[in-house]
Each structure stands twice: as structure tokens, then as C-alpha cells.
Amino acid sequence: MFKVGDKVFYPFHGAGEISEIKEKEVLGSKNIYYEIYFPLTGTKISVPANNAEKICLRYLSNEKVIKESLLYLSSNDFYSDLNWKNRYTKYQILLKSGTLLEMMEVLKSLYIQSKKKEISITEKRLYNQTLNLVANEISLALNKNIEDVKKELLDIMGGLDF
């Protein structure tokens, strides 16, 4: 169970902080809810505590996981499928899991695809969303400026040999 002040990651929403834990009554049923504040967007959402695992709400990655993920990002391993629908489906599954390493896989694959040929508008949007999610998590976990983190990620991918 999370507590107030915990830094968490919520897939498709990004990195945030548990700002409050409160009991709410919804449709006649009382449940505990996490109030999560997302500093990047300035938004706050409520998540039922009993659904936290199901929706893949997790603690932010620690420094070791971040280093391992950055090492993966700098490697020449990546997922490629000629069919964009297959790629997109795989990307959605990876992003839903919400782990930093799997988000890095999506980010790197989309980056490499974009350098080989023009990618679709949908994939461009997914690339930008994934870059923001990854940078958001790393910046909040390591107390770094998000723009500096984005630059670091782009510099790493710029050095890939594919």
C-alpha cells in the first residue's frame, strides 16, 4: 500500500506523487482512494487503492533501474516489425505494463523507425508521448530538469548504430 508522499508512476499518465489518501463513497460503496498529483501536467486524479496493482500503479524506478534502462537504450537491440499495426499493438502492450525498460523499448524502436523512414502520425504521437513519459519518470525520480533528461535521452539515441 502506498502512502502520502510516495512518488509513483501510472501508465499513460506519467510520474506523480501520492498527495492524499482518502475514503470516498461511490455508488453506495466506500473505498480508499489515492489522490495522485502529476507535476508535469498539474493534474490530480483519484485511483481506487484496491485497483492499484491491476492498473499497474508502481513506485518510480530507482537509480539502478534507470541506469540499466539507459544502458539498454544505448544498445543496438531493438524491436522491429514491418507491419505498423503489429508494432503499434506491441507498443500499446509494453506501455500499458508501465515499466521503464519496456517504455525505453518503445522509445528506441520508434526513434530507429523514424530514422529509417517516415513514420505515421499515430507513431509520431506515440513517440512524443513515450519520450515525455520516460523523461517525466527519470526527472522526478532523480530530481532533474525534464528538458535536460529529454536531451540526454535524445543524445543517447543519436549515437545508435543501426
N, C-alpha and C positions, 0 to 999 in steps of 0.2 A: 504494500500500500504506500502510495506517495504521501508526502507531507508538504505543508506550505513552505515555499522557498525552493523546492526541488526544481531543477532545470530538466525539462523533458522534451521529447521530440514526438510530434503527432504527424504521421504520414499525410502528405498533400497539404498540410498546414504549416509545418516547419517547427522551429525551435521556440520554446516558450518556457514560462515559469508558472508553477502552481501558485496562484495568488490567494486562493481561498479554498476551503473545503467546507461544504455546507449541505444540510439536508433540505431537500425540496420534495414537495408533493406534486406529482404529475399523474393525472387521470386517477386520482384516489390512492395512489401508491407512493409511499415515502421511500426515497433513495438518497444515497450520498452522492454528491457531485463534486468533481474537481473543476474549479474555475481556473482556466489557463489563459495567461496573458501572453500575447505574441508581440514582442517589442518591435520587430521589423515592420509589421503592418499596423501596430497599435490596436489590434483587435483582442477581444476576450470571448472565449467560448466556454460552455459548460459541457462536461463529459461525464456520463454516469460512471462511477467508480467500478461498478461490477462489470462494465464493458471494456475496461482499460486494456486488458490482455487481448480481447477479441479485435479491437481496433488498432492493435499494435502500438499503443502508447508506451513509450520507453524512456529511460533516463538518457540524457545526452551521452554521446560517445566520450570515452576518456581519452587522454593523451596517447596512450598506447594504440588504441583502435584507430585514432586519427592518423598516427604515423604509419600504421600498416595500410590504411586506406590510401594515403598519399603515395606510398610505395607502389601499391597496385596501380594507381593512376599513372605513374611514371613508367610502368612496364609496357611491353608491346603486346600483351594479351588483351584480346577484346572480342566481343560477340558480334558476329556479322551474319546476316541472312539477306539474300537478295530480295525477298518479298517484304515490302514495308509493313504489310498487315501483320506478318509473323513477328517482325521486330517490335512493332507497336504493342502487340499483345504481351510479348515478353517484358517489355519496358514497364507496362502497367502492373504486371505481377511483381516485378522487382521493386517498384516504387511503393506499392501497397505494403510490402514487408517492412519498409521503412528503415532498414539497416544502412548505415553509412557506406559500407563496402558495396552493397547492391546498388545504391544510388550512384556511387562512383562508376560502377559498371555501365549504367545507363548513360551517364555524362560522357564517359570516354567513348563509348560506341557511337553516340550521336555526334560528338566532335569529329571523330575519324570519318564517319559517313559524310559529314558536311564538307570535309576537306577533299574527299574523293569525287563527290558530285553534289549537285544541288539537292537539298533535302526538302521535303514537303513543308508547307506552312504549319501543319499539325506537328511535325517533328521539330521544327524550329521553336515552336511554342513550348514543346515538351523539354527541349534542350535548355531554354532560358529558365523554365520553371525548376528544372533539376539543378542547374547551376546555382540558382537562388537558394534552393533548399539546402544543398551541400554547404554553400558558403555561410548560410544562416546558422547551421548547426555548429560548424567549426568556429565561427566568430563568437557565438555565445558560449561555447564550451571553453574556449581559450582566452576569452575577453580580448579579442582582436577586432579591429575595424573590418566591417564586412567587405568594403571595397578593396582593402589590402588582401583579404583572403581570396576574393574573386581573381585578382591579378595573379596571385600565387598559383591558383588552380590553372588559369589560362597559360601561364608561363610553363608549368609542368607539361600540360598537354601540347604546347607548342614545340616542345623538344622531343615528341614521339617520332619514331622512325617506322613509318608504315608504307 
